[in-house]
């Protein structure tokens, strides 16, 4: 009876498959789903390819009948096994669906890969995870948090391997049959009847399918079949691993798949290194193709590969019969078997593979070097504003990209034609073979649509690299064409908000010097802020920037400000990004962090002369052009992506596991983007010396320091007597360390603490708080000022960029007990305006409070002196400093543009043609600077006939 139950899945699957495959053939012909022969395929007639329908029908039928039978015989499956089988079957149906769509309509390889990863994650979620590796009955390796990644890789790899080997009639089905049979026998011999259901059903189904698929095939399984059986095999090996051990559950069945696994590895190598193309591209180089090319028939090739697979399983059985580490010696026999097989087929040519690896490495190095040069040249061309600068950039590009010659002809009447020539003086390049090409360069003021540039590229390394360098050069002169440069020159001399340049062109005096401080009405100004959802320190900076630029337009990633907090915007509309309309963006905007770089780059500020960004995350990444001035008031480089990353991940519980790895990958992307976006900023303003050092460390940029504004009028000095309580105020976010402060005062039961604010840490604060801690939550500004004027001291535990709240407390005459790090050390002097503690721990804070209690008895902190100190950080001071810095930078920009315009105006007055004469900058094209390599060059400007 037990034997009948054990073989029941295979029998049911066999019968159902035998019945369903003819139906799939019928429907495939009816629907026209036929596998037509081509140069890559080996069959010669159009063949139905929906055999996977019969396979999956047989498998599911065998599993379902077996589960029901076990239940009726009172042998129910355990909950864990049932859950795993359900997850495997559900994921397999998903893979089958994707494969079926591919058979009917065609799906890209990348989409199929993503689908396999998704299905593998479903198996992991159902409890099927390779968490441990067992060897000789003992735990060998505990994979820990990488178990999901390894499991998903394994499942996808086996599924892809079976899909690759599905090229000859019966080959994939026969090899999968051997593997599933081995796995089923291993499970049954160890008493794991329930886990053996799917391998047995798979084996029976494959036998039924091979009845129709054996050469000459009446049907093919298609991707719906090959992907599904590969996925099922890999998933069941994962399930078997903890039940019967790694050797019997994973390694031994894998030996039956050694041919497709090895073929997949060699295929990836061949495509990547020998053919240097996408690993997803189709080809005719698999081992079965090689055997056919050697003269094997279909039948001979299939039998040969089946025999090798059986030999591999035999080697595995011999190895398992050994004891201890000698088992590994037995498995080592597999290496010569596979090497000899692929060597015989012609898939392994050791010398060619090693040489291909070396060639690919050299090509990659050279390609990276040229790509780095190209990216550096892009940055240079971004700042080009004249034809002279443009030609110098072209010369430098030609030199860096190993060109031999560049010649640009400006067509026109014979006496007015112009020619620019650059030639290399490197003898090695001059002696090489060359590629010749003509590149059309868009030029607005010529008789034709473009200017022809004739170029010669040295092919000293290879034709492939020479072509790549030609493409990079073409991209440069296309993206930064003469037309683009002429538009920049026109923008300098006409409109564009820079009246000084236009006045100079007309011979008028420069009016820039007549601009009074704080008056920027002649400029179109955009103010870009990260996001608007509360009114706190960064928003107070925005409020003062609006006073500096009262006519500015405001941009932000999203705007969820409540009506009672919008006053500082002075009824301005806010232009937002697509994040504004995403689901749950208001409540869960932090979840959209990966999209914020993309979103900020979609804000169009191309119509403005001056862009001022208030940035602590993304605002500085707004895209600007070379004729725009971008000033960034930087609150900080992204804290949680740089030096505070590990603290944030630890507090968020994301230090380990799949979610932790995903968070680290996102932060890695944010860091890369953060540095790149800093290149678009012309001038940085830091809110403290602390942040200035951060900017220099992260971005390698110098910055001016302008401390943020403090409303010393609203936070005024009060004559009210001080009360016996301490105050903590601000957003309850992790780096503010509000729970730590509450924990410290809970231990100081005789000291009262008042907490004002709200945020993610509110629940933790409520749980920690003792009876001496009063939590007010979010409070209006009047309440905050009232408590700040009456508090004994403000407690501040954050490593803050600057820290506006401590200065607001000083303005109220309230001393500060602060953590001795960050921007607060620039506003508070220890012993004069408060006290510092050195560690963000309750014990360190308690010690500081006790010292404060001792010193306050001697009235060491004079409220009048504290208020005077706060006036050094007033709003009026902030406005004046911002106006002075921006005024100086804009005047410098206008002066440069005016100088260029005056030079052009003088040349035109001397008789040079306005359209044919390049507009020179500080260096004329005839100077040696215009010829980067010291090569010969014909005059760019011909003197007019007199």
VENTA-V282828 format. One record per residue. N is the residue number from 0. RES is the residue in one small letter. OMEGA is omega as a letter, one per 40 degrees, with the letter a starting at -180 (999 if undefined). NEAR is the number of other C-alpha atoms within 10 Angstrom. Layout:
# VENTA-V282828
N|RES|OMEGA|NEAR / N|RES|OMEGA|NEAR
This chain:
# VENTA-V282828
0|x|a|5 / 1|x|i|8 / 2|x|i|7 / 3|x|i|9 / 4|x|a|15 / 5|x|a|18 / 6|x|a|18 / 7|x|i|21 / 8|x|a|30 / 9|x|a|28 / 10|x|a|21 / 11|x|a|24 / 12|x|i|32 / 13|x|a|27 / 14|x|a|17 / 15|x|i|22 / 16|x|i|31 / 17|x|a|23 / 18|x|a|16 / 19|x|a|21 / 20|x|i|28 / 21|x|i|17 / 22|x|i|15 / 23|x|i|20 / 24|x|a|24 / 25|x|a|14 / 26|x|i|14 / 27|x|i|21 / 28|x|a|15 / 29|x|a|11 / 30|x|a|11 / 31|x|i|14 / 32|x|a|18 / 33|x|i|21 / 34|x|a|20 / 35|x|a|13 / 36|x|i|13 / 37|x|a|11 / 38|x|a|8 / 39|x|a|12 / 40|x|a|14 / 41|x|i|16 / 42|x|a|19 / 43|x|i|10 / 44|x|i|11 / 45|x|a|16 / 46|x|i|20 / 47|x|a|26 / 48|x|i|27 / 49|x|i|30 / 50|x|i|28 / 51|x|i|30 / 52|x|i|22 / 53|x|a|27 / 54|x|a|33 / 55|x|i|27 / 56|x|i|17 / 57|x|a|33 / 58|x|a|30 / 59|x|i|22 / 60|x|i|22 / 61|x|i|29 / 62|x|a|26 / 63|x|a|16 / 64|x|a|16 / 65|x|a|23 / 66|x|i|18 / 67|x|a|13 / 68|x|i|15 / 69|x|i|15 / 70|x|a|12 / 71|x|i|10 / 72|x|i|9 / 73|x|i|9 / 74|x|a|12 / 75|x|i|14 / 76|x|i|16 / 77|x|a|9 / 78|x|a|9 / 79|x|i|12 / 80|x|i|16 / 81|x|i|16 / 82|x|i|16 / 83|x|i|23 / 84|x|i|25 / 85|x|i|14 / 86|x|a|23 / 87|x|a|26 / 88|x|i|19 / 89|x|i|15 / 90|x|i|25 / 91|x|i|27 / 92|x|i|17 / 93|x|i|19 / 94|x|i|27 / 95|x|i|23 / 96|x|i|17 / 97|x|i|21 / 98|x|i|25 / 99|x|i|22 / 100|x|i|13 / 101|x|i|17 / 102|x|a|23 / 103|x|a|18 / 104|x|a|9 / 105|x|i|12 / 106|x|a|14 / 107|x|i|9 / 108|x|a|14 / 109|x|i|10 / 110|x|i|11 / 111|x|i|18 / 112|x|i|16 / 113|x|i|12 / 114|x|i|19 / 115|x|i|27 / 116|x|i|19 / 117|x|i|17 / 118|x|i|25 / 119|x|i|30 / 120|x|i|20 / 121|x|i|20 / 122|x|i|30 / 123|x|i|23 / 124|x|i|14 / 125|x|i|19 / 126|x|i|17 / 127|x|a|28 / 128|x|i|24 / 129|x|a|27 / 130|x|a|18 / 131|x|i|16 / 132|x|a|18 / 133|x|i|18 / 134|x|i|16 / 135|x|i|15 / 136|x|a|12 / 137|x|i|9 / 138|x|a|12 / 139|x|a|12 / 140|x|i|11 / 141|x|a|13 / 142|x|i|14 / 143|x|a|12 / 144|x|i|14 / 145|x|a|15 / 146|x|i|18 / 147|x|a|22 / 148|x|a|18 / 149|x|a|14 / 150|x|a|23 / 151|x|i|24 / 152|x|a|14 / 153|x|a|19 / 154|x|a|25 / 155|x|a|23 / 156|x|a|21 / 157|x|i|25 / 158|x|i|25 / 159|x|a|21 / 160|x|i|25 / 161|x|i|30 / 162|x|i|23 / 163|x|a|21 / 164|x|a|23 / 165|x|a|23 / 166|x|i|21 / 167|x|a|24 / 168|x|i|25 / 169|x|a|27 / 170|x|a|25 / 171|x|i|27 / 172|x|a|28 / 173|x|a|23 / 174|x|i|27 / 175|x|i|25 / 176|x|i|25 / 177|x|a|21 / 178|x|a|24 / 179|x|i|32 / 180|x|i|21 / 181|x|a|22 / 182|x|a|28 / 183|x|a|27 / 184|x|i|17 / 185|x|a|19 / 186|x|a|22 / 187|x|i|17 / 188|x|i|10 / 189|x|i|11 / 190|x|a|13 / 191|x|a|16 / 192|x|a|20 / 193|x|a|21 / 194|x|a|23 / 195|x|a|26 / 196|x|a|29 / 197|x|i|28 / 198|x|i|28 / 199|x|i|32 / 200|x|i|32 / 201|x|i|31 / 202|x|i|32 / 203|x|a|30 / 204|x|a|33 / 205|x|i|34 / 206|x|i|23 / 207|x|i|25 / 208|x|a|29 / 209|x|i|24 / 210|x|a|15 / 211|x|a|20 / 212|x|a|23 / 213|x|a|20 / 214|x|e|17 / 215|x|a|13 / 216|x|i|16 / 217|x|i|19 / 218|x|i|27 / 219|x|i|30 / 220|x|a|29 / 221|x|i|25 / 222|x|i|29 / 223|x|i|30 / 224|x|a|30 / 225|x|i|28 / 226|x|a|29 / 227|x|a|29 / 228|x|i|34 / 229|x|i|25 / 230|x|i|29 / 231|x|i|25 / 232|x|a|26 / 233|x|a|25 / 234|x|a|32 / 235|x|i|26 / 236|x|i|30 / 237|x|a|25 / 238|x|a|24 / 239|x|a|24 / 240|x|a|22 / 241|x|a|18 / 242|x|a|16 / 243|x|i|21 / 244|x|a|20 / 245|x|a|23 / 246|x|a|20 / 247|x|a|25 / 248|x|a|24 / 249|x|a|23 / 250|x|a|19 / 251|x|i|26 / 252|x|a|26 / 253|x|i|27 / 254|x|i|26 / 255|x|i|28 / 256|x|a|30 / 257|x|i|23 / 258|x|i|23 / 259|x|i|29 / 260|x|i|21 / 261|x|i|15 / 262|x|i|24 / 263|x|i|22 / 264|x|i|12 / 265|x|i|19 / 266|x|i|22 / 267|x|i|16 / 268|x|a|17 / 269|x|a|20 / 270|x|a|18 / 271|x|a|17 / 272|x|a|20 / 273|x|a|18 / 274|x|i|13 / 275|x|i|12 / 276|x|a|12 / 277|x|i|10 / 278|x|i|16 / 279|x|a|13 / 280|x|a|8 / 281|x|a|11 / 282|x|i|13 / 283|x|a|14 / 284|x|i|18 / 285|x|a|21 / 286|x|i|29 / 287|x|i|25 / 288|x|a|23 / 289|x|i|18 / 290|x|i|23 / 291|x|i|16 / 292|x|i|13 / 293|x|i|13 / 294|x|i|10 / 295|x|i|15 / 296|x|i|12 / 297|x|a|21 / 298|x|a|15 / 299|x|a|13 / 300|x|a|23 / 301|x|a|22 / 302|x|i|15 / 303|x|a|14 / 304|x|i|20 / 305|x|i|21 / 306|x|i|13 / 307|x|i|19 / 308|x|i|25 / 309|x|i|17 / 310|x|i|16 / 311|x|i|26 / 312|x|i|25 / 313|x|i|16 / 314|x|i|19 / 315|x|i|26 / 316|x|i|17 / 317|x|a|13 / 318|x|a|21 / 319|x|i|19 / 320|x|i|11 / 321|x|a|14 / 322|x|i|10 / 323|x|a|12 / 324|x|i|11 / 325|x|i|13 / 326|x|a|19 / 327|x|i|15 / 328|x|i|12 / 329|x|i|17 / 330|x|a|20 / 331|x|i|14 / 332|x|i|14 / 333|x|a|19 / 334|x|i|11 / 335|x|i|11 / 336|x|a|16 / 337|x|i|18 / 338|x|i|14 / 339|x|i|13 / 340|x|a|18 / 341|x|i|21 / 342|x|i|15 / 343|x|a|15 / 344|x|a|19 / 345|x|i|17 / 346|x|i|21 / 347|x|i|18 / 348|x|a|11 / 349|x|a|10 / 350|x|a|9 / 351|x|a|11 / 352|x|i|16 / 353|x|i|13 / 354|x|i|13 / 355|x|i|19 / 356|x|i|17 / 357|x|a|13 / 358|x|a|14 / 359|x|i|17 / 360|x|i|13 / 361|x|i|13 / 362|x|i|16 / 363|x|i|13 / 364|x|i|12 / 365|x|a|14 / 366|x|i|17 / 367|x|i|12 / 368|x|i|13 / 369|x|i|19 / 370|x|i|16 / 371|x|i|12 / 372|x|a|16 / 373|x|a|20 / 374|x|i|13 / 375|x|i|12 / 376|x|i|18 / 377|x|i|17 / 378|x|i|12 / 379|x|a|15 / 380|x|i|23 / 381|x|a|15 / 382|x|i|14 / 383|x|i|21 / 384|x|a|25 / 385|x|i|21 / 386|x|i|22 / 387|x|i|23 / 388|x|a|24 / 389|x|a|22 / 390|x|i|23 / 391|x|i|21 / 392|x|i|22 / 393|x|i|23 / 394|x|i|26 / 395|x|i|20 / 396|x|i|25 / 397|x|i|25 / 398|x|a|19 / 399|x|a|15 / 400|x|i|22 / 401|x|i|20 / 402|x|i|28 / 403|x|a|25 / 404|x|i|22 / 405|x|i|20 / 406|x|i|17 / 407|x|a|20 / 408|x|i|14 / 409|x|a|21 / 410|x|i|17 / 411|x|i|13 / 412|x|a|9 / 413|x|a|7 / 414|x|a|9 / 415|x|i|16 / 416|x|a|14 / 417|x|a|19 / 418|x|i|16 / 419|x|a|19 / 420|x|i|21 / 421|x|i|28 / 422|x|i|23 / 423|x|i|22 / 424|x|i|15 / 425|x|a|14 / 426|x|i|9 / 427|x|i|10 / 428|x|a|17 / 429|x|a|17 / 430|x|a|12 / 431|x|i|14 / 432|x|a|15 / 433|x|i|19 / 434|x|i|16 / 435|x|i|13 / 436|x|i|14 / 437|x|a|15 / 438|x|i|17 / 439|x|i|17 / 440|x|a|20 / 441|x|a|20 / 442|x|a|19 / 443|x|a|18 / 444|x|i|16 / 445|x|a|14 / 446|x|i|12 / 447|x|a|13 / 448|x|a|12 / 449|x|i|19 / 450|x|a|22 / 451|x|i|19 / 452|x|i|20 / 453|x|a|16 / 454|x|i|23 / 455|x|a|21 / 456|x|i|25 / 457|x|i|26 / 458|x|a|21 / 459|x|i|16 / 460|x|i|13 / 461|x|i|12 / 462|x|a|15 / 463|x|a|12 / 464|x|i|18 / 465|x|i|22 / 466|x|i|15 / 467|x|i|16 / 468|x|i|25 / 469|x|a|23 / 470|x|a|11 / 471|x|i|19 / 472|x|i|20 / 473|x|i|18 / 474|x|a|14 / 475|x|a|18 / 476|x|i|21 / 477|x|a|16 / 478|x|a|15 / 479|x|a|19 / 480|x|i|22 / 481|x|i|22 / 482|x|i|18 / 483|x|a|19 / 484|x|i|22 / 485|x|i|19 / 486|x|i|14 / 487|x|i|19 / 488|x|i|20 / 489|x|i|15 / 490|x|i|18 / 491|x|a|25 / 492|x|a|25 / 493|x|i|15 / 494|x|i|12 / 495|x|i|20 / 496|x|a|20 / 497|x|a|25 / 498|x|a|21 / 499|x|i|27 / 500|x|a|31 / 501|x|i|25 / 502|x|i|18 / 503|x|i|23 / 504|x|a|23 / 505|x|a|13 / 506|x|a|13 / 507|x|i|12 / 508|x|i|14 / 509|x|a|17 / 510|x|a|16 / 511|x|a|19 / 512|x|a|13 / 513|x|i|7 / 514|x|i|13 / 515|x|a|11 / 516|x|i|16 / 517|x|a|18 / 518|x|a|13 / 519|x|a|20 / 520|x|a|13 / 521|x|a|12 / 522|x|i|19 / 523|x|a|17 / 524|x|i|22 / 525|x|i|22 / 526|x|a|24 / 527|x|i|30 / 528|x|a|27 / 529|x|i|22 / 530|x|a|25 / 531|x|i|20 / 532|x|i|16 / 533|x|i|15 / 534|x|a|17 / 535|x|a|14 / 536|x|a|18 / 537|x|i|21 / 538|x|i|19 / 539|x|i|18 / 540|x|i|23 / 541|x|i|24 / 542|x|a|18 / 543|x|i|21 / 544|x|i|22 / 545|x|i|20 / 546|x|i|15 / 547|x|a|20 / 548|x|a|21 / 549|x|a|15 / 550|x|a|16 / 551|x|i|23 / 552|x|a|19 / 553|x|i|20 / 554|x|i|26 / 555|x|i|24 / 556|x|i|25 / 557|x|a|24 / 558|x|i|20 / 559|x|i|14 / 560|x|i|14 / 561|x|a|12 / 562|x|a|7 / 563|x|i|8 / 564|x|a|13 / 565|x|a|16 / 566|x|a|12 / 567|x|i|16 / 568|x|i|16 / 569|x|i|11 / 570|x|i|8 / 571|x|i|14 / 572|x|a|11 / 573|x|i|18 / 574|x|a|16 / 575|x|i|21 / 576|x|a|22 / 577|x|i|15 / 578|x|a|20 / 579|x|a|19 / 580|x|i|11 / 581|x|a|11 / 582|x|i|10 / 583|x|a|12 / 584|x|a|15 / 585|x|a|16 / 586|x|a|10 / 587|x|a|10 / 588|x|i|17 / 589|x|i|10 / 590|x|a|11 / 591|x|i|14 / 592|x|a|16 / 593|x|a|14 / 594|x|a|12 / 595|x|i|23 / 596|x|i|22 / 597|x|a|16 / 598|x|a|23 / 599|x|i|26 / 600|x|i|19 / 601|x|i|16 / 602|x|a|20 / 603|x|i|14 / 604|x|a|21 / 605|x|a|15 / 606|x|a|14 / 607|x|i|21 / 608|x|a|21 / 609|x|i|24 / 610|x|i|28 / 611|x|a|25 / 612|x|i|29 / 613|x|a|27 / 614|x|i|21 / 615|x|i|20 / 616|x|a|23 / 617|x|a|29 / 618|x|a|29 / 619|x|a|31 / 620|x|i|29 / 621|x|a|25 / 622|x|i|18 / 623|x|a|22 / 624|x|a|16 / 625|x|i|14 / 626|x|i|22 / 627|x|i|19 / 628|x|a|22 / 629|x|i|25 / 630|x|a|22 / 631|x|i|26 / 632|x|a|28 / 633|x|i|27 / 634|x|i|26 / 635|x|i|21 / 636|x|a|25 / 637|x|a|20 / 638|x|a|16 / 639|x|i|17 / 640|x|a|22 / 641|x|a|16 / 642|x|i|13 / 643|x|a|13 / 644|x|a|15 / 645|x|i|15 / 646|x|a|14 / 647|x|a|17 / 648|x|a|17 / 649|x|a|12 / 650|x|a|11 / 651|x|a|11 / 652|x|a|12 / 653|x|a|17 / 654|x|a|18 / 655|x|i|16 / 656|x|a|16 / 657|x|i|15 / 658|x|i|12 / 659|x|i|17 / 660|x|i|15 / 661|x|i|13 / 662|x|i|18 / 663|x|i|19 / 664|x|i|12 / 665|x|a|14 / 666|x|i|19 / 667|x|i|14 / 668|x|i|14 / 669|x|i|23 / 670|x|i|18 / 671|x|a|11 / 672|x|a|15 / 673|x|i|22 / 674|x|a|15 / 675|x|a|12 / 676|x|i|19 / 677|x|i|22 / 678|x|a|13 / 679|x|i|21 / 680|x|i|20 / 681|x|a|16 / 682|x|i|20 / 683|x|i|21 / 684|x|i|23 / 685|x|a|26 / 686|x|i|24 / 687|x|i|28 / 688|x|i|20 / 689|x|i|20 / 690|x|i|23 / 691|x|i|25 / 692|x|i|16 / 693|x|a|20 / 694|x|a|22 / 695|x|i|12 / 696|x|a|12 / 697|x|a|17 / 698|x|a|16 / 699|x|a|12 / 700|x|i|17 / 701|x|a|15 / 702|x|i|21 / 703|x|i|16 / 704|x|i|19 / 705|x|a|22 / 706|x|a|27 / 707|x|a|25 / 708|x|i|27 / 709|x|a|27 / 710|x|a|18 / 711|x|i|23 / 712|x|i|13 / 713|x|i|13 / 714|x|a|24 / 715|x|i|19 / 716|x|a|21 / 717|x|i|18 / 718|x|i|11 / 719|x|i|9 / 720|x|i|10 / 721|x|i|16 / 722|x|a|12 / 723|x|i|12 / 724|x|i|19 / 725|x|a|23 / 726|x|i|24 / 727|x|a|24 / 728|x|i|24 / 729|x|i|20 / 730|x|a|20 / 731|x|i|22 / 732|x|a|16 / 733|x|a|16 / 734|x|i|17 / 735|x|i|18 / 736|x|i|18 / 737|x|i|25 / 738|x|i|21 / 739|x|i|19 / 740|x|a|24 / 741|x|i|27 / 742|x|i|21 / 743|x|a|22 / 744|x|i|24 / 745|x|i|20 / 746|x|i|15 / 747|x|a|17 / 748|x|a|13 / 749|x|i|10 / 750|x|a|14 / 751|x|i|17 / 752|x|i|30 / 753|x|a|19 / 754|x|i|23 / 755|x|i|21 / 756|x|a|19 / 757|x|i|19 / 758|x|a|13 / 759|x|a|11 / 760|x|a|16 / 761|x|a|17 / 762|x|i|12 / 763|x|i|14 / 764|x|a|22 / 765|x|a|14 / 766|x|a|11 / 767|x|a|16 / 768|x|i|21 / 769|x|a|19 / 770|x|a|10 / 771|x|i|18 / 772|x|i|24 / 773|x|a|17 / 774|x|a|18 / 775|x|a|13 / 776|x|i|16 / 777|x|a|16 / 778|x|i|12 / 779|x|a|11 / 780|x|a|10 / 781|x|i|11 / 782|x|i|13 / 783|x|i|17 / 784|x|a|18 / 785|x|a|15 / 786|x|a|22 / 787|x|i|29 / 788|x|a|26 / 789|x|a|21 / 790|x|i|24 / 791|x|i|23 / 792|x|i|29 / 793|x|i|26 / 794|x|a|27 / 795|x|a|27 / 796|x|a|26 / 797|x|i|22 / 798|x|a|20 / 799|x|i|21 / 800|x|i|24 / 801|x|i|26 / 802|x|i|22 / 803|x|a|23 / 804|x|i|21 / 805|x|i|28 / 806|x|i|31 / 807|x|i|28 / 808|x|i|28 / 809|x|i|32 / 810|x|i|32 / 811|x|a|29 / 812|x|a|32 / 813|x|i|30 / 814|x|a|30 / 815|x|i|31 / 816|x|a|24 / 817|x|i|26 / 818|x|a|24 / 819|x|i|20 / 820|x|i|18 / 821|x|a|18 / 822|x|a|21 / 823|x|i|27 / 824|x|i|20 / 825|x|i|14 / 826|x|a|20 / 827|x|i|24 / 828|x|a|14 / 829|x|i|15 / 830|x|i|14 / 831|x|a|15 / 832|x|i|25 / 833|x|a|24 / 834|x|i|22 / 835|x|i|26 / 836|x|a|21 / 837|x|a|13 / 838|x|i|13 / 839|x|a|17 / 840|x|i|16 / 841|x|a|18 / 842|x|i|15 / 843|x|i|15 / 844|x|i|26 / 845|x|i|18 / 846|x|i|12 / 847|x|i|19 / 848|x|i|23 / 849|x|i|11 / 850|x|i|12 / 851|x|i|21 / 852|x|i|11 / 853|x|a|11 / 854|x|a|15 / 855|x|i|14 / 856|x|a|9 / 857|x|i|8 / 858|x|a|9 / 859|x|a|14 / 860|x|a|19 / 861|x|a|13 / 862|x|a|20 / 863|x|i|15 / 864|x|i|14 / 865|x|i|24 / 866|x|i|24 / 867|x|i|15 / 868|x|a|20 / 869|x|a|23 / 870|x|i|20 / 871|x|a|17 / 872|x|a|22 / 873|x|i|20 / 874|x|a|21 / 875|x|i|15 / 876|x|i|17 / 877|x|a|20 / 878|x|a|21 / 879|x|a|14 / 880|x|i|17 / 881|x|i|22 / 882|x|a|19 / 883|x|a|13 / 884|x|a|16 / 885|x|i|21 / 886|x|a|20 / 887|x|a|14 / 888|x|i|15 / 889|x|i|19 / 890|x|i|17 / 891|x|i|13 / 892|x|i|18 / 893|x|a|23 / 894|x|i|20 / 895|x|a|15 / 896|x|i|25 / 897|x|i|25 / 898|x|i|18 / 899|x|a|23 / 900|x|i|26 / 901|x|i|20 / 902|x|i|16 / 903|x|a|21 / 904|x|a|18 / 905|x|i|13 / 906|x|i|16 / 907|x|i|15 / 908|x|i|10 / 909|x|i|10 / 910|x|i|13 / 911|x|i|19 / 912|x|a|16 / 913|x|a|14 / 914|x|a|11 / 915|x|a|18 / 916|x|i|19 / 917|x|a|20 / 918|x|a|24 / 919|x|i|19 / 920|x|a|19 / 921|x|i|11 / 922|x|i|13 / 923|x|a|19 / 924|x|a|24 / 925|x|a|14 / 926|x|i|10 / 927|x|a|14 / 928|x|i|15 / 929|x|i|24 / 930|x|a|23 / 931|x|a|19 / 932|x|a|17 / 933|x|a|14 / 934|x|a|16 / 935|x|a|14 / 936|x|i|18 / 937|x|a|14 / 938|x|i|15 / 939|x|a|21 / 940|x|i|21 / 941|x|i|15 / 942|x|a|13 / 943|x|i|11 / 944|x|i|7 / 945|x|999|4
